[in-house]
Amino acid sequence: MSCVIGGGRGGDETTLPWRDQGVLNLVNSPYAKLHSVPVRAVTIEEGFWSKRRKINVQRSIPTMREQLEQHGRMDNYRRLVGKSKEPQKGPVYSDSDIYKWIEASGFALQSGDIPDLRSGTASMVREVVEVQESNGYLNTYYIEDKVSQRMLTHSQEVGHELYNLGHMIQGSIAYYRATGDATLMNAGAKMIDEFLLPNFGPGPDKKPIVSGHPEIEMSLIELYRTRGNKKYVELAGYILQGDDRLGLEKRHTIYMYSGTPFTQRTRLEGHAVRAMYACCGATDYYMETGDQTYWKTLNHLWEDLSQHQMYITGGVGARAAGEAFGEAYELPNAQAYGESCAAIGNMMWNWRMLAASGEAKYADVMERALYNGINSGMSLDGTLYCYRNPLAFDPDSGETIRNPWYDTTCCPPNLERTFASLPGYFYSTSKDGVYVHLYDNSTLDWRLDNGTGLKIAQKTNYPWDGDVEMTVTPAQTQDFTLFVRIPGWVKDAKVTVNGKGIEGAQAGQYLAIQRQWTASDTVSLNFPMPAQAVASNPRVTENRDRVAVQRGPIVYCLEQLDQPNMPALTDVALASNQPADKAFRAEHNRNLLDGVTVLHHRGWAREKSPANEPLYMPAGTDVPKLRAQDLTLIPYYAWANRKPTQMQVWSTYARA
């Protein structure tokens, strides 16, 4: 395999100070069009996301650490140095739970110092690195009688050794960018430099490896961006290419989404999180090498995602069996898996595609996933989590959809790291200016790529209202382009600068506003936000003759407890014979579900429940009699935050 790696940096450290590195450090990535803004450069102020982020820091991250302690995740480390007599606990990937928590902590600390969190994380890091072996190996599962199983082909497919290492690297980088403490990052680099690189890789004198669960690929490349060792990119490229010496069965390479050349992939299949993480690593690899075969493959896979495989919530992964993608248009509702980690992986991949291209369609998918399929994953009080996120639910199934802990507890700390890192997704810079991706009350205090200081303040009630006012203040009068995203769901967006209308705003595009900017220039955005019924492709069989409802970026659902007389949700319908501008009445309720805009709709309910009808009947005799029914819809992300009740996103669309 050959590649050309750009960067132009020397030594072991990137030229950008650790405090100035974003979620991705793309300043020297030659094929990245956009450059990340550091988390600390954006302050999210009182508004929609501030509530979630406050809960995340005050409750979610601390209570998750308590859960990790109670379930023995740190004792797995302590026992190896004689500080605990507890046996090993948890699955083979349990170490990654600690590393994802450290990453969440690191991102939280990038927004401001939290002494107790900083000292607690530093203590955890010390306990982790204390167990590293002299050869660099660090893993709490493959020890004692399991040492002989390290890095075996079968172990690599299911053992998650490289997955754990990948999360250690990501967690260590987030913590390093918060504190400048490279202790954990040095441990990760040591495992790569002294254990992996000398023993594994291409060539007759080295053993082959497969990632098994992609994660190591993007981690290696981010470590390269942080430390400058090009061997990390080369190793990531080797893993993405696969190694024929392993002789893996096709069904395994499909499920793992690794082990065969990434550029030969033609569709998304297998384990959904693995596929999303593989796409993240492949996009990172493209941004360092410019390999067009990767870019072609990535765009082909993205079309498969957006046209065939993605839920309206931005969730992915249709099947519980294998936590996997299904066939094209296979998007069941009640049986949807929609793992929280997969929606996060979808956002992470689209963030990278956005950075590589500057195209708004990727930011649209990010927004869809963030406000819906990701935000639904954590309860409003920050202590309960969804592993799967179905689009229909009946509590009579016996399933408890939100829980404080899962033995496979990947989703809770993954959600926590996402909300902690959120400021880093609002803006990017480029050689031409600055991009605005997301909207909420916030202040950017950063600089253009040419070094000119820049502040942008947003004032808005988004996502409940489509008006956004931005004050743009460069340190000195400066000619640059402000790229504002016009969301794909918008019709008839209006944009003004200092009160003067700007033409050219198109849904699903960035509007480029190039001018001489001076202090306190004002940009006003107006995104009309009527609720609208949305139909799916007719090949999505479960959704035929059904619609979902979306207002702005928010997808809505029905919960049975909100409906008068509480009819079974399968017995209600939305009315199709109302004018679009009158079908739904929006009302903001500050006292409901931490403050949400609900939608009121005059729909229908069956006069007689089909539960009392025969299983089969002559065609034409099954036309239901309908009565008027007032319906109330709430944001999907807020479902299952009260008592157990039926829920559905897709409802019958009927004319009485």
C-alpha positions as CSV (number, residue, x, y, z in Angstrom):
1,M,0.0,0.0,0.0
2,S,1.3,3.4,-0.9
3,C,0.0,6.8,0.2
4,V,1.2,10.4,0.4
5,I,0.8,11.9,3.8
6,G,0.7,15.7,4.1
7,G,1.2,17.9,7.1
8,G,4.5,19.7,6.8
9,R,5.3,19.4,10.5
10,G,8.4,18.3,12.2
11,G,9.2,16.7,15.5
12,D,6.8,14.8,17.7
13,E,4.3,17.7,18.3
14,T,1.9,19.5,16.0
15,T,2.6,23.2,15.7
16,L,-0.9,24.0,17.1
17,P,-0.9,24.3,20.9
18,W,-2.8,21.7,22.7
19,R,-5.3,24.3,24.0
20,D,-6.2,25.3,20.4
21,Q,-7.0,21.9,19.0
22,G,-10.6,21.1,18.2
23,V,-12.7,17.9,18.2
24,L,-10.5,17.0,15.2
25,N,-7.1,18.7,14.8
26,L,-7.3,19.5,11.1
27,V,-5.0,22.5,10.9
28,N,-2.4,20.5,8.9
29,S,-4.7,18.0,7.2
30,P,-4.0,18.8,3.5
31,Y,-7.4,17.4,2.2
32,A,-9.6,19.0,4.9
33,K,-11.5,22.0,3.5
34,L,-12.6,23.1,7.0
35,H,-10.7,23.4,10.3
36,S,-12.2,22.7,13.6
37,V,-12.6,25.3,16.3
38,P,-11.6,24.3,19.8
39,V,-14.4,23.4,22.3
40,R,-13.2,26.2,24.7
41,A,-13.6,28.8,21.9
42,V,-17.4,28.5,22.0
43,T,-19.6,29.3,25.0
44,I,-23.1,27.8,24.8
45,E,-25.3,30.2,26.7
46,E,-28.7,29.8,28.2
47,G,-30.9,28.1,25.7
48,F,-31.8,24.6,24.3
49,W,-28.4,22.9,24.7
50,S,-27.3,24.6,27.9
51,K,-29.8,22.6,29.9
52,R,-28.5,19.3,28.5
53,R,-24.9,20.2,29.0
54,K,-25.4,21.4,32.6
55,I,-27.2,18.1,33.5
56,N,-24.4,16.2,31.7
57,V,-21.7,17.8,33.9
58,Q,-23.6,17.9,37.1
59,R,-25.3,14.6,37.0
60,S,-24.6,12.3,34.1
61,I,-20.8,12.2,34.2
62,P,-20.6,12.0,38.0
63,T,-23.2,9.3,38.3
64,M,-21.7,7.3,35.5
65,R,-18.4,7.3,37.3
66,E,-20.2,5.9,40.4
67,Q,-21.8,3.2,38.1
68,L,-18.3,2.3,36.7
69,E,-17.0,1.9,40.3
70,Q,-20.0,-0.1,41.5
71,H,-19.6,-2.5,38.6
72,G,-16.0,-3.1,39.0
73,R,-14.6,-1.4,36.0
74,M,-11.8,0.4,37.9
75,D,-11.2,-2.7,40.1
76,N,-10.2,-4.5,36.9
77,Y,-7.1,-2.2,37.0
78,R,-6.5,-2.2,40.7
79,R,-6.4,-5.9,41.0
80,L,-3.5,-6.1,38.6
81,V,-1.3,-4.1,41.0
82,G,-2.6,-5.6,44.2
83,K,-5.0,-2.9,45.2
84,S,-8.2,-5.0,44.9
85,K,-9.1,-8.6,45.4
86,E,-12.1,-8.4,43.2
87,P,-12.2,-10.7,40.2
88,Q,-12.3,-9.4,36.6
89,K,-15.7,-8.0,35.9
90,G,-17.5,-7.2,32.6
91,P,-17.1,-8.1,29.0
92,V,-13.8,-8.0,27.0
93,Y,-14.5,-4.4,26.0
94,S,-15.0,-3.1,29.6
95,D,-11.8,-1.1,29.5
96,S,-13.3,1.1,26.8
97,D,-16.1,2.2,29.3
98,I,-13.4,3.9,31.4
99,Y,-11.8,5.6,28.4
100,K,-15.1,6.9,27.0
101,W,-15.8,8.4,30.5
102,I,-12.3,10.0,30.5
103,E,-13.1,11.4,27.1
104,A,-16.4,12.9,28.3
105,S,-14.5,14.4,31.3
106,G,-11.8,15.8,29.0
107,F,-14.3,17.5,26.7
108,A,-16.2,18.9,29.7
109,L,-13.0,20.3,31.1
110,Q,-12.3,21.9,27.8
111,S,-15.3,24.2,28.4
112,G,-13.9,25.3,31.8
113,D,-12.1,24.0,34.8
114,I,-14.1,21.8,37.2
115,P,-11.6,21.0,40.0
116,D,-13.3,17.9,41.4
117,L,-13.8,16.4,37.9
118,R,-10.2,17.3,36.9
119,S,-8.7,15.7,40.1
120,G,-10.9,12.6,39.8
121,T,-10.0,12.1,36.2
122,A,-6.3,12.5,37.0
123,S,-6.6,9.9,39.7
124,M,-8.3,7.5,37.3
125,V,-5.6,8.1,34.6
126,R,-2.8,7.3,37.2
127,E,-4.5,4.0,38.0
128,V,-4.9,3.1,34.4
129,V,-1.3,3.7,33.3
130,E,0.0,1.9,36.5
131,V,-0.9,-1.5,35.0
132,Q,0.9,-1.0,31.6
133,E,3.4,-3.7,31.0
134,S,7.0,-3.1,30.0
135,N,6.3,-4.1,26.4
136,G,3.6,-1.5,26.2
137,Y,0.6,-3.8,26.4
138,L,-2.3,-2.4,28.4
139,N,-5.5,-4.4,28.8
140,T,-7.2,-5.7,31.9
141,Y,-8.9,-8.7,30.3
142,Y,-6.1,-10.6,28.5
143,I,-4.0,-11.3,31.5
144,E,-3.1,-14.3,33.7
145,D,-4.5,-17.4,32.0
146,K,-5.7,-15.4,29.0
147,V,-2.2,-14.0,28.0
148,S,-1.9,-16.7,25.3
149,Q,-5.0,-15.3,23.6
150,R,-3.7,-11.9,23.0
151,M,-4.0,-10.6,19.4
152,L,-5.0,-14.1,18.0
153,T,-7.1,-13.9,14.9
154,H,-10.2,-15.1,16.6
155,S,-9.5,-12.8,19.6
156,Q,-9.1,-9.8,17.2
157,E,-12.5,-10.5,15.7
158,V,-14.3,-10.5,19.0
159,G,-11.7,-9.5,21.6
160,H,-11.8,-5.7,21.2
161,E,-8.2,-5.2,22.1
162,L,-7.7,-2.6,19.3
163,Y,-11.1,-1.2,20.1
164,N,-10.1,-0.6,23.7
165,L,-6.8,0.9,22.6
166,G,-8.6,3.2,20.2
167,H,-10.9,4.5,22.9
168,M,-7.9,5.0,25.2
169,I,-6.3,7.1,22.6
170,Q,-9.4,9.2,22.0
171,G,-10.0,9.7,25.7
172,S,-6.4,10.6,26.3
173,I,-6.4,13.2,23.5
174,A,-9.5,14.9,24.8
175,Y,-8.0,14.9,28.3
176,Y,-4.7,16.3,26.9
177,R,-6.5,19.0,25.0
178,A,-8.2,20.0,28.3
179,T,-5.2,19.9,30.7
180,G,-2.0,19.5,28.7
181,D,-1.4,16.3,30.7
182,A,-0.1,13.7,28.2
183,T,0.2,10.8,30.7
184,L,-2.5,8.6,29.2
185,M,-1.7,9.6,25.7
186,N,1.9,8.6,26.2
187,A,0.7,5.2,27.4
188,G,-1.4,4.8,24.3
189,A,1.5,5.8,22.1
190,K,3.7,3.4,23.9
191,M,1.4,0.5,23.2
192,I,1.4,1.4,19.6
193,D,5.2,2.1,19.3
194,E,6.5,-0.8,21.4
195,F,3.8,-3.5,21.1
196,L,1.9,-3.0,17.9
197,L,4.3,-1.5,15.3
198,P,7.3,-3.9,16.0
199,N,5.1,-7.0,15.9
200,F,2.1,-6.5,13.7
201,G,1.4,-5.2,10.2
202,P,2.5,-5.9,6.6
203,G,5.6,-7.9,5.8
204,P,6.8,-11.5,6.5
205,D,8.3,-10.7,9.8
206,K,5.1,-9.3,11.3
207,K,1.8,-10.8,12.2
208,P,-1.5,-9.7,10.5
209,I,-4.2,-7.8,12.5
210,V,-7.8,-6.8,11.9
211,S,-9.6,-4.2,13.9
212,G,-12.6,-6.4,14.6
213,H,-14.6,-3.4,15.9
214,P,-13.4,-0.3,14.0
215,E,-12.3,2.5,16.3
216,I,-8.5,2.2,16.2
217,E,-8.4,3.7,12.6
218,M,-9.7,7.1,13.5
219,S,-7.8,7.1,16.8
220,L,-4.5,6.4,15.1
221,I,-5.0,9.3,12.7
222,E,-6.0,11.7,15.5
223,L,-2.9,10.7,17.4
224,Y,-0.9,11.4,14.3
225,R,-2.5,14.9,14.1
226,T,-1.6,15.4,17.7
227,R,2.0,14.0,17.8
228,G,3.1,14.0,14.2
229,N,4.2,10.3,13.8
230,K,3.3,9.3,10.2
231,K,3.6,5.6,11.1
232,Y,0.2,6.0,12.8
233,V,-1.5,7.0,9.5
234,E,0.3,4.1,7.7
235,L,-0.9,1.6,10.3
236,A,-4.5,3.0,10.0
237,G,-4.2,2.6,6.2
238,Y,-3.0,-1.0,6.6
239,I,-5.9,-1.9,8.9
240,L,-8.4,-0.2,6.6
241,Q,-7.0,-2.3,3.7
242,G,-7.2,-5.6,5.5
243,D,-4.7,-8.4,5.3
244,D,-5.4,-11.5,3.2
245,R,-3.1,-13.6,5.5
246,L,-5.9,-13.7,8.1
247,G,-8.2,-15.8,5.9
248,L,-11.4,-14.3,7.4
249,E,-14.8,-15.6,6.4
250,K,-17.0,-13.2,4.4
251,R,-19.7,-13.3,7.0
252,H,-17.2,-12.1,9.6
253,T,-15.9,-9.2,7.5
254,I,-19.5,-8.1,6.8
255,Y,-20.4,-8.1,10.5
256,M,-17.1,-6.5,11.6
257,Y,-17.0,-4.0,8.7
258,S,-13.3,-4.6,8.6
259,G,-10.8,-7.2,7.3
260,T,-11.3,-6.5,3.6
261,P,-10.3,-3.4,1.7
262,F,-12.5,-0.5,2.7
263,T,-12.5,0.8,-0.9
264,Q,-14.2,-2.4,-2.1
265,R,-17.2,-1.7,0.1
266,T,-20.4,-1.0,-1.9
267,R,-23.0,-0.8,0.9
268,L,-23.5,-0.3,4.6
269,E,-24.1,-3.7,6.2
270,G,-23.2,-5.6,9.3
271,H,-22.9,-4.1,12.8
272,A,-24.1,-0.5,12.5
273,V,-21.7,1.1,15.0
274,R,-18.7,-0.8,13.5
275,A,-19.7,0.5,10.0
276,M,-20.1,4.1,11.2
277,Y,-16.7,4.0,13.0
278,A,-15.0,2.4,9.9
279,C,-16.4,5.2,7.8
280,C,-15.0,7.8,10.3
281,G,-11.6,6.2,10.1
282,A,-11.7,6.1,6.3
283,T,-12.7,9.7,6.1
284,D,-9.9,10.7,8.4
285,Y,-7.5,8.7,6.2
286,Y,-8.7,10.5,3.1
287,M,-8.2,13.9,4.7
288,E,-4.5,13.0,5.4
289,T,-3.7,11.2,2.1
290,G,-6.1,12.5,-0.5
291,D,-6.7,9.0,-1.8
292,Q,-9.6,9.4,-4.3
293,T,-10.6,5.8,-4.1
294,Y,-11.5,6.4,-0.5
295,W,-13.4,9.6,-1.3
296,K,-15.4,7.8,-4.0
297,T,-16.2,4.9,-1.7
298,L,-17.2,7.2,1.1
299,N,-19.6,9.2,-1.1
300,H,-21.2,6.0,-2.4
301,L,-21.7,4.7,1.1
302,W,-23.1,8.1,2.2
303,E,-25.7,7.8,-0.6
304,D,-26.6,4.4,0.7
305,L,-27.0,5.8,4.2
306,S,-29.1,8.8,3.3
307,Q,-31.3,7.1,0.6
308,H,-31.8,3.6,2.0
309,Q,-30.7,3.1,5.6
310,M,-31.3,6.1,7.9
311,Y,-34.3,6.7,10.1
312,I,-36.0,10.1,10.1
313,T,-34.5,10.5,13.6
314,G,-30.9,10.2,12.2
315,G,-30.7,6.8,13.9
316,V,-29.2,3.8,12.0
317,G,-29.3,0.1,12.5
318,A,-32.5,-1.7,11.8
319,R,-31.9,-5.1,13.2
320,A,-31.5,-6.3,16.8
321,A,-29.8,-9.4,15.5
322,G,-26.2,-8.3,15.2
323,E,-27.2,-4.7,16.0
324,A,-27.0,-4.4,12.2
325,F,-28.1,-2.6,9.1
326,G,-30.8,-4.4,7.2
327,E,-31.6,-4.4,3.5
328,A,-32.3,-1.2,1.6
329,Y,-35.5,0.4,3.0
330,E,-35.7,-2.1,5.9
331,L,-36.6,0.4,8.6
332,P,-39.0,-1.2,11.1
333,N,-40.4,1.0,13.9
334,A,-41.1,-1.0,17.0
335,Q,-38.3,-3.4,16.2
336,A,-35.9,-0.7,15.3
337,Y,-32.6,-1.1,17.0
338,G,-31.2,2.4,16.4
339,E,-28.5,2.1,19.0
340,S,-27.5,5.4,20.6
341,C,-23.8,4.7,19.7
342,A,-24.8,4.2,16.0
343,A,-26.6,7.6,15.9
344,I,-23.5,9.2,17.5
345,G,-21.3,7.4,14.9
346,N,-23.5,8.8,12.2
347,M,-22.9,12.3,13.5
348,M,-19.2,11.7,13.8
349,W,-18.9,10.4,10.3
350,N,-20.9,13.3,8.8
351,W,-18.7,15.8,10.8
352,R,-15.7,14.4,9.0
353,M,-17.4,14.4,5.6
354,L,-18.4,18.0,6.3
355,A,-14.8,18.9,7.1
356,A,-13.5,17.2,4.0
357,S,-16.0,19.0,1.7
358,G,-17.7,22.0,3.2
359,E,-21.1,20.6,1.9
360,A,-24.2,21.4,4.0
361,K,-25.9,18.1,3.4
362,Y,-23.6,16.5,5.9
363,A,-24.4,19.2,8.5
364,D,-28.1,18.5,7.9
365,V,-27.6,14.9,8.8
366,M,-25.6,15.9,11.9
367,E,-28.4,18.1,13.0
368,R,-31.1,15.5,12.4
369,A,-29.1,12.9,14.4
370,L,-28.2,15.3,17.2
371,Y,-31.6,16.7,18.0
372,N,-33.4,13.4,17.6
373,G,-31.7,10.0,17.6
374,I,-28.9,11.1,19.9
375,N,-30.8,13.4,22.2
376,S,-33.3,10.7,22.8
377,G,-30.6,8.5,24.2
378,M,-30.3,10.2,27.6
379,S,-33.2,11.0,30.0
380,L,-34.0,14.6,30.7
381,D,-32.6,14.2,34.3
382,G,-29.3,12.7,32.8
383,T,-29.3,9.4,34.7
384,L,-31.1,7.0,32.5
385,Y,-30.1,5.9,29.0
386,C,-31.5,4.2,25.9
387,Y,-29.4,1.5,24.4
388,R,-31.8,1.2,21.5
389,N,-34.1,4.0,20.2
390,P,-37.2,2.5,18.6
391,L,-39.8,4.6,16.7
392,A,-42.8,2.8,18.2
393,F,-43.1,1.3,21.7
394,D,-45.6,-0.6,23.8
395,P,-44.8,-1.0,27.5
396,D,-46.7,-4.2,27.5
397,S,-43.7,-5.7,25.7
398,G,-42.1,-5.8,29.2
399,E,-39.0,-3.9,28.0
400,T,-37.6,-1.1,30.1
401,I,-36.3,1.3,27.5
402,R,-34.3,3.7,29.8
403,N,-31.8,2.2,32.3
404,P,-29.0,3.6,34.5
405,W,-26.6,0.9,33.5
406,Y,-26.0,-1.8,30.9
407,D,-23.3,-4.5,31.2
408,T,-22.4,-3.4,27.7
409,T,-22.4,0.2,28.8
410,C,-21.0,1.8,25.6
411,C,-23.9,4.2,25.0
412,P,-24.0,6.2,28.3
413,P,-20.5,7.6,28.3
414,N,-20.7,7.9,24.5
415,L,-23.7,10.2,24.9
416,E,-21.8,12.1,27.7
417,R,-18.8,12.7,25.5
418,T,-21.0,13.9,22.7
419,F,-22.8,16.5,24.8
420,A,-19.6,17.6,26.4
421,S,-17.9,18.2,23.0
422,L,-20.9,19.9,21.5
423,P,-19.4,23.5,21.3
424,G,-16.7,22.2,19.0
425,Y,-19.3,21.4,16.3
426,F,-20.9,24.8,16.0
427,Y,-18.3,26.5,13.8
428,S,-15.4,25.8,11.5
429,T,-12.9,28.0,9.7
430,S,-11.4,27.8,6.3
431,K,-9.0,29.8,4.1
432,D,-12.0,31.8,3.0
433,G,-13.6,32.6,6.3
434,V,-15.9,31.0,8.9
435,Y,-18.7,28.5,8.7
436,V,-21.8,28.4,11.0
437,H,-23.1,24.9,11.3
438,L,-25.5,24.9,14.3
439,Y,-27.7,27.4,16.0
440,D,-28.2,28.2,19.6
441,N,-27.4,31.0,22.0
442,S,-23.7,31.1,22.0
443,T,-20.5,33.1,21.6
444,L,-17.5,32.2,19.4
445,D,-14.2,33.8,20.5
446,W,-11.6,32.6,18.1
447,R,-9.7,33.7,15.0
448,L,-9.8,33.4,11.2
449,D,-7.2,31.2,9.6
450,N,-5.1,34.4,8.9
451,G,-4.9,35.1,12.6
452,T,-7.4,37.9,12.8
453,G,-9.4,37.7,16.0
454,L,-13.2,37.1,15.6
455,K,-16.2,37.0,17.8
456,I,-19.7,35.8,16.7
457,A,-22.6,36.0,19.1
458,Q,-25.8,34.2,18.4
459,K,-29.2,35.1,19.9
460,T,-32.1,32.7,19.2
461,N,-34.8,30.5,20.5
462,Y,-33.8,27.7,18.1
463,P,-35.1,25.0,17.7
464,W,-38.5,26.3,18.9
465,D,-38.2,29.4,16.7
466,G,-36.5,30.0,13.4
467,D,-35.2,33.5,14.0
468,V,-31.4,33.8,14.6
469,E,-29.5,37.0,15.1
470,M,-25.7,37.0,14.9
471,T,-23.4,39.8,15.7
472,V,-20.1,39.5,13.9
473,T,-17.1,41.3,15.4
474,P,-13.7,40.9,13.8
475,A,-10.7,42.4,15.8
476,Q,-10.3,44.8,12.8
477,T,-12.1,45.5,9.6
478,Q,-11.6,42.4,7.5
479,D,-12.7,41.0,4.2
480,F,-13.8,37.4,4.6
481,T,-16.8,35.1,3.9
482,L,-19.3,34.1,6.5
483,F,-20.9,30.8,5.5
484,V,-24.3,30.4,7.2
485,R,-26.1,27.1,6.8
486,I,-29.6,27.2,5.5
487,P,-31.1,23.9,6.9
488,G,-32.5,21.4,4.4
489,W,-36.0,21.5,6.0
490,V,-36.4,25.3,5.4
491,K,-38.6,26.9,2.8
492,D,-38.2,30.6,1.9
493,A,-35.4,31.4,4.2
494,K,-34.6,35.1,4.6
495,V,-31.2,36.6,5.4
496,T,-30.2,40.2,6.1
497,V,-27.0,42.0,6.9
498,N,-27.4,45.2,8.9
499,G,-31.0,45.2,7.7
500,K,-30.3,44.8,4.0
501,G,-31.6,41.6,2.3
502,I,-29.1,39.1,1.0
503,E,-30.2,37.0,-2.0
504,G,-29.3,33.4,-2.8
505,A,-30.4,31.5,0.3
506,Q,-31.1,27.9,-0.7
507,A,-32.3,25.1,1.6
508,G,-29.6,22.5,2.2
509,Q,-26.7,24.9,1.3
510,Y,-24.3,27.3,2.9
511,L,-25.1,30.9,2.0
512,A,-21.7,32.6,1.4
513,I,-21.7,36.3,2.6
514,Q,-18.5,37.8,1.4
515,R,-17.8,41.4,2.5
516,Q,-15.7,43.8,4.5
517,W,-16.8,43.0,8.1
518,T,-16.6,45.5,10.8
519,A,-17.3,45.4,14.5
520,S,-20.9,44.6,15.5
521,D,-22.2,43.8,12.0
522,T,-25.5,42.1,12.4
523,V,-26.7,39.1,10.4
524,S,-30.4,38.1,10.8
525,L,-31.7,34.7,9.7
526,N,-35.4,33.8,9.4
527,F,-36.2,30.2,9.0
528,P,-40.0,29.7,8.7
529,M,-40.8,26.7,10.9
530,P,-44.3,25.3,10.2
531,A,-44.9,21.7,11.3
532,Q,-45.2,19.4,8.4
533,A,-46.3,15.8,7.7
534,V,-43.5,13.8,6.2
535,A,-43.9,10.6,4.1
536,S,-41.2,8.0,3.5
537,N,-40.3,6.2,0.4
538,P,-43.1,3.7,-0.4
539,R,-40.5,0.9,-0.3
540,V,-40.4,1.4,3.5
541,T,-43.2,-1.0,3.9
542,E,-44.1,-0.2,7.6
543,N,-44.6,3.4,6.7
544,R,-47.0,3.0,3.8
545,D,-50.0,5.3,4.3
546,R,-48.3,6.7,7.4
547,V,-46.6,10.0,8.1
548,A,-44.3,11.4,10.7
549,V,-44.3,15.0,11.8
550,Q,-41.4,17.4,11.9
551,R,-41.1,21.0,12.9
552,G,-37.7,22.6,12.2
553,P,-35.1,20.0,13.1
554,I,-37.3,18.3,15.7
555,V,-39.1,15.1,14.9
556,Y,-42.3,14.6,16.9
557,C,-44.1,11.5,18.3
558,L,-47.4,10.6,20.0
559,E,-47.4,9.3,23.6
560,Q,-50.6,7.7,24.6
561,L,-50.8,9.5,28.0
562,D,-51.1,12.9,26.2
563,Q,-54.3,11.9,24.3
564,P,-57.8,12.4,25.6
565,N,-59.4,9.1,26.6
566,M,-56.0,7.5,25.8
567,P,-56.9,5.4,22.7
568,A,-54.4,2.8,21.5
569,L,-52.1,4.7,19.2
570,T,-52.5,2.1,16.5
571,D,-56.2,3.2,16.4
572,V,-55.5,6.9,15.8
573,A,-54.8,8.8,12.5
574,L,-53.6,12.2,11.5
575,A,-56.0,14.0,9.3
576,S,-54.9,14.5,5.7
577,N,-57.7,16.8,4.7
578,Q,-56.5,19.9,6.5
579,P,-54.6,22.8,4.9
580,A,-50.9,22.4,5.7
581,D,-50.7,25.7,7.5
582,K,-53.6,24.9,9.8
583,A,-53.0,21.2,10.4
584,F,-50.8,21.7,13.5
585,R,-50.9,24.3,16.2
586,A,-47.6,24.9,18.0
587,E,-47.7,25.8,21.7
588,H,-44.6,26.2,23.9
589,N,-45.1,24.7,27.4
590,R,-42.3,25.6,29.8
591,N,-43.7,23.3,32.4
592,L,-43.7,20.1,30.3
593,L,-40.6,17.9,29.8
594,D,-38.2,20.7,30.8
595,G,-39.8,23.1,28.3
596,V,-40.9,21.9,24.9
597,T,-43.0,23.1,22.0
598,V,-45.9,20.7,21.6
599,L,-48.1,20.3,18.5
600,H,-51.9,20.1,18.7
601,H,-53.8,18.4,15.8
602,R,-57.4,17.5,15.2
603,G,-57.1,14.0,13.9
604,W,-59.1,10.8,14.0
605,A,-59.7,7.7,16.1
606,R,-61.4,4.5,15.2
607,E,-64.9,4.2,16.6
608,K,-64.3,0.5,17.1
609,S,-61.0,-0.9,17.9
610,P,-59.7,-3.5,15.5
611,A,-58.8,-5.6,18.5
612,N,-62.4,-6.7,18.4
613,E,-62.4,-7.5,14.7
614,P,-61.7,-10.9,13.1
615,L,-58.1,-11.6,12.0
616,Y,-59.2,-11.9,8.3
617,M,-62.3,-10.5,6.5
618,P,-63.5,-9.9,3.0
619,A,-61.8,-7.0,1.3
620,G,-63.8,-3.8,1.3
621,T,-65.5,-4.5,4.7
622,D,-62.5,-3.3,6.7
623,V,-63.0,0.5,6.1
624,P,-63.0,1.9,9.6
625,K,-65.5,4.4,11.0
626,L,-63.6,7.4,12.4
627,R,-64.5,10.0,15.0
628,A,-62.7,13.3,15.6
629,Q,-59.9,13.0,18.1
630,D,-57.7,15.8,19.5
631,L,-54.1,14.7,19.4
632,T,-51.0,16.2,21.1
633,L,-47.5,15.5,19.8
634,I,-44.2,15.9,21.7
635,P,-40.6,16.0,20.5
636,Y,-39.4,12.5,20.0
637,Y,-36.2,13.1,22.1
638,A,-38.4,13.6,25.2
639,W,-40.4,10.4,25.0
640,A,-40.2,7.9,27.9
641,N,-39.5,10.6,30.5
642,R,-42.7,10.2,32.4
643,K,-44.6,7.0,33.1
644,P,-44.5,4.0,30.7
645,T,-46.8,4.5,27.8
646,Q,-47.3,3.7,24.2
647,M,-45.3,5.8,21.7
648,Q,-45.2,6.1,17.9
649,V,-43.5,8.4,15.4
650,W,-45.3,7.2,12.2
651,S,-49.1,7.4,12.3
652,T,-51.8,6.6,9.8
653,Y,-52.7,9.4,7.5
654,A,-56.4,9.4,6.7
655,R,-59.3,11.4,5.3
656,A,-62.6,10.7,7.0
